[in-house]
Amino acid sequence: MDMQLTFEDVASALSLDYECVFFVDNETNQYALFAFRGKHTKLELTDTRDFWADTKVNMEAVVYPEDKQSFSEHINRETLLKAIQDDNVFNFKYRLLVEGEPVWFQMKAVLGRSQGREYLIIGVNNIDKQERERLELEQKASKSKTYGQIVMALAERFDALYMVDLTTEHFVQYRSERVFEELSIALEGDDFFIQLKKDAKQVIYKDDFALLTESLTRDNLLKELDEYGVFTLTYRLNTPKGPVYVKLMAVYADKQHIIISVTNVDAMVRREQELKKQATKSELYGQIVMALAERYDALYMVDLVTDHFAQYKSERLFCELSITVEGDDFFNQLKKDAMQVIYSEDIPLITAALEREAFLRELDEHGVFSMTYRLNSPNGPMYVNLVAVYADKNHVVISVTNVDAQVRREQKIREEASANYEKARHDDLTGIRNKNAYGEFEKKLDQQIKCGKDIEFAIALCDVNGLKTVNDTQGHKTGDIYIRDAAKLICETFKHSPVFRVGGDEFVVVLRGSDFTNREELSQQFYETVKRNAEEDKVIVACGISVYDKAHDKNTAAVFERADAMMYRNKMSLKGGRDEIINTIIRTIGARMNI
């Protein structure tokens, strides 16, 4: 199939990953803008003869005020070209004002040549959703300071981690045999920087030994951290299979500690080296490969008039594009292939979403089609992301990208965050919900009351009699048994309602459903159980129950206060003979604990 690519074709292919693409003549500063969607379609082109002049004008109009200084410092001809010369590619995150709200974007720039002229190829993409999700994960992780620092510093991937005390130079090394599954202390010691040089002689590849030891001195490391906030270095380790590239990254944990992670990047570095070799085969081919080098495993070009398609696939990720499948009737062929390559649970999802009519309707309405599903692989199901955009009115470009590691990282972080969230809302001693959980439940009830909803509930406030006496005479271990016995009594009585421990000896029950309907019987049952407990030297709990009155109660606190008063009266009625009862209970619990 004949597919000669023009500048417009290159721009359309790049629209797969970018909202807009700029082609800037590096000698004249003249440029062309291809805006596919979003804010960039409304940029004012005051003078297309000078890209940098127009950039300053548009910066004042659309860049978020807090980012303008950083944008001005990074997005100028000298800084940008120097960054590309140093690293082959330039990446920069910033925010634009979209309908009065800041939205995150990422700019990527590379150099390319065409017909003897040098061009800057600049792609801009909306990353607002990903950036906000990352920031949200950071906020969740920060609830536990030390754990949060480790998780967020290693959120990308790690093989080893050092926590270094800059005051004492004491360090601890952690390693993960499987990423994020288990942290185990492998080494701990003093004089980190001295120990580093000793270890380097054994584990660093000989050609990189000088690079590491000269770069990773204490003074140089701290200078880089103070100036840039991060220190990175790529070098090779000796392994039984030969030298392996790793990337070291260091950041401040706080004023006195730094976190240093070491990550295996061997496959990525070698792919990039191979890319540079392959890119020299064709200038235009090289521009496309480098511009898309961040993400794709397969690329489809589909003719919507004939349904003819060509599939481009990278046999080794990002290294080489080669036509492996070309044919007609794309959408029917897709269904046939799905039965073999799509994970069985996702086949209905992918076949329904990629029906021709539904697929084109999504493109017409939103300008882009995106979905994540799983492919069968020798190692099990693997998550991939499919993105489709119009190349022009008659052609669609579809990319498929391996996102398995990213999806599984995010799933694990969410699971850990959810587990921490639940743990923070449960009482360690009794296993029931705690005061934090009650506060959230109370807010929900108050919101329903404020909205005038017709709800029924009652508050039961329970207080454990004599806990202080037990703690003072037999110790808190005995007191803990007493509290757990009280929790068991309350939960067994009010089986269908949430129970909260809100203080050392205080419990709250929110009676709903059948417990609310049968509250009088349950209250009597509770009272009779407590009376028997007094006779049998078991735990004694005072209880007061108050019902929400829609006509008079403005919030849950009003119901709580009445329940508190009723509980207090009940507590006073239990005081007769209380000392004798409590002393007997103390002796009984002490015997259970062999005190």
C-alpha positions, 0 to 999 in steps of 0.5 A: 500500500502506497503511503508517502508521508508529507509534513501534514501526514507526520503531524497527523501521525503525531496527533496520536499522542499530542494535542498540537505539533509545532514545526520550527525552522531552526534558522529562520524561526518560521513555523507551522502549527497543527492543532488537533484539539483543546486550548491550542486550537484557539492560540493567536498567531500574531506573527508566524514568522517568529515562533519565539515572539508568538510564544511570549505573546501566548504565554501572557494570555494562556499560561497559568500565572504561577507557571509563567516564570518557569515557562519563560525560563525554560521555553526560549530558544537558547535553553531549549536547544541546549537541553536537546543537545545535552539529552537529545530530547526536551520535556517540560510540564506546565499549566494553561488556563482553560475556562478559568481553571489550571490544566496540566500539559507536557511539552516534548521537543526533538530536532529533526532534519528535512531537505537539508534544513534543521527543524524543531518538532514540538509536541504538546499533550494534555496530561491533566488527568494523569498529573492530578491522579499522581498528585492525589496518590502523593497526598494519600501516601503522605498520611504516613510520612516515612512510608509515603516518602518511600512509596512516592520516591519509588512510585515508578520502579526500583531495585534498591533503595538507600535511606541516608542520614546526612548528619551521621552518614548512617545508611540503611539499604532496602531491596525488593525481590519483587517490586512493591511486594516486600521491603527487606533490610539487606545492609545497614552501616555508617560512612555511606560515601566511603562505603560506596567507593569500597563497594564500587570497586566490586560491582561497578563496570570498569569503564564507569568506575571513574564516572560514579566515584567522581560524580557521587561525592558528598559535596557534588551530590548535595550541590546538585540536590540544592540546585535542581532538587534531584540527582540522577546518574546512569551507569553499568553494574557487573552481572554474570551476564555482562554489564547492565545499565542502572539509573540512580536517583536521589532526592531529599526526604527532609532536611537531614535525610536523602533517599537514593533509588537504583533502577534497572534501565538496561532494556530501555537504554539499549532500546534508545541506543538501537533507536539512534542507529535505526533513525539514521536510515531515514531522516523523516523516519527518524523524526517519527520514531523519536517523536513517538519513542515514548509510547507505542507497541503497534500502529494501525493506519485504517482507510475508512472508505475501503476499510483497508489497513496496514499494521506496523509493529515493533518487534522490540519495543520502539526499535523498528517499525515493520509492516507485518499485516496488511489487508481489507475489512479491518473491523471484521478482521479485528473480531477474528483476531480478538478471539485469539489475542484478547484475554477472554474476560475482555473479549465482549468489551473490545468487540462491542467498543470497536463496532464500526458505528460505535467507534466512529461515533466516539471519535466524532463526539470526542475527537479521540477514542481510548480504552484499556484491556488485556492481551494474552501473553506467555506470562499471563494477561497483559494490560495495553491501551488503545488510542485512536484519532483521525489522521484526516477525514478518511483515515484513522491512526490507532496505537496500542501501547503496553501499560501493564506495569503502570496499571499494576503499579496504580492498582497496588498503590490504590489497594495499599491506600485503601487498606491504610484508609480502612485501618485508620478507621478501625479500633485496634483493640476491638476490631470495630470502627473507631471515632474517625469512622463515627465522625464520617458517619455522623457527617453523612447523617447530618447531610441527609438531615440538612437535605430534609430526607425522611430518615429513621435512626436512633443513637445508643450511647454505651459506657463501660462501668468501672474501667478506671478501677480495673486499670488502676488495680489490675493494669491496662492488660486486664482493662483491655479484656474488659473493653473487648468483653463490652464490645462483644456484648454491644455487637451481639445485642445490636447485630444489624447496626454499625458500632463505634468505639469513640473513647476509652470506655465509650461506644456508639451504636447507630440503630437502623433497619430492624434494630431501629424497629426493635429498639425497645426489645433490644434495650430491654434485652441489653438491660437484662444481660447487664443485670445477669452480668452483675450477678455472674461477675461479668462486664457491666455497661450502661446504655441510653437510647434516643430516637431522631425527631425530624421536627426538633433535631437539627443534627445528629449531635442533638440525638447524641446529647439526649442519648448521653443523658439517658445513659448517664441516668442508667449509669447512676442506677447501676451504681448501687453495689457497684464497688462490690461488683467491680471488685468481684469482676476484677478478681474474675478477670485476673484469674483468667489472666493468671494474675 
